[in-house]
Amino acid sequence: MTPAQCRAARATLNWTQGQMAKASGVSEVTIRNFEGEKSTPQHATLIVLRQALEAAGIQFLDSGDVAVGNGVVLRG
């Protein structure tokens, strides 16, 4: 998951960084720094963030999935 995908997924769900922190158990500061591209969380933290977003209905698209590149969609 890229910082842009994280921001897009959160926006798709209409979540604040605080709501994402609550849903994932990851600190709001960690989320803010990742989305702002100031730091990269450990791999395990990225997995937890992604799992929280996927549990809320987000599907991640990698560059091999669509012609437009990386992205996110809300599962219907």
Secondary structure, DSSP 8 states (H G I E B T S, - for coil): --HHHHHHHHHHHT--HHHHHHHH---HHHHHHHHTTS----HHHHHHHHHHHHHTTEEEE-TTTSTT-SEEEE--
